[in-house]
Amino acid sequence: QVQLVESGGGLVQAGGSLRLSCATSEGTFSRYTMGWFRQAPGKEREFVAAITWSAGITPYADSVKGRFTISRDNAKNTSYLQMNNLKPEDTANYYCAASASTMGVRYAARYDYWGQGTQVTVSS
């Protein structure tokens, strides 16, 4: 069982930045594709970004492309989501997830493990 713990959420003004972290004690972290999803109240969970084990593939949702950057440090068993130029519509609970696959990583169903989420609120 892989346990994922997110941190770094909070309240920020529009145009500001936050960096989310997703840490795991799992020694095989480097084998997993790591993804970030978000869910706003009354909306479905949506894909934000993903990064394969070698960081060779990093797809992004169109809504965050150019503003968010996903990365990972396999030595620290941690993935990151740097969020710049935040907008009120980015307000949501952000979840990290781990997948044993490198295919279909935009889809939540491909992920095997999920964190509890961290809240990001962007004020206008």
C-alpha positions, 0 to 999 in steps of 0.5 A: 500500500502506497501512502501519499501525503500532500502539503502546500495548499492555502489561500492566495490572491489571484496572480500569486503562486503556491507549490504543492508537494506529494510525499511518500515513504514508498521505496518504489516511488520512482517506478510510479507515474505521479499525477495531480488532479483537482476537484472544486465543489459541485464539479467532477475531479479533473486532471491537472498534470502528470509526470512519468517515472523518468520525467520524460513525459509531462502532460498538462491540462490546457487550463493550466499549461504555461502556468503550472509545472510538475516535477519529481525528486525520486531521491526524496520520494516526492513530486511537486506542482508549482502553480504560478499566476493563480486564478480564482477558477483554480480554487479546488481540493488538489489530490496527488495520485500514483499510477503503475502505468505510463498510459492514459495518465490523464484518467483518474481510473488509471491511478492506483493510490490517492492522497487525502488532498490539500485545499487551494483557494485563490481570491480575486 
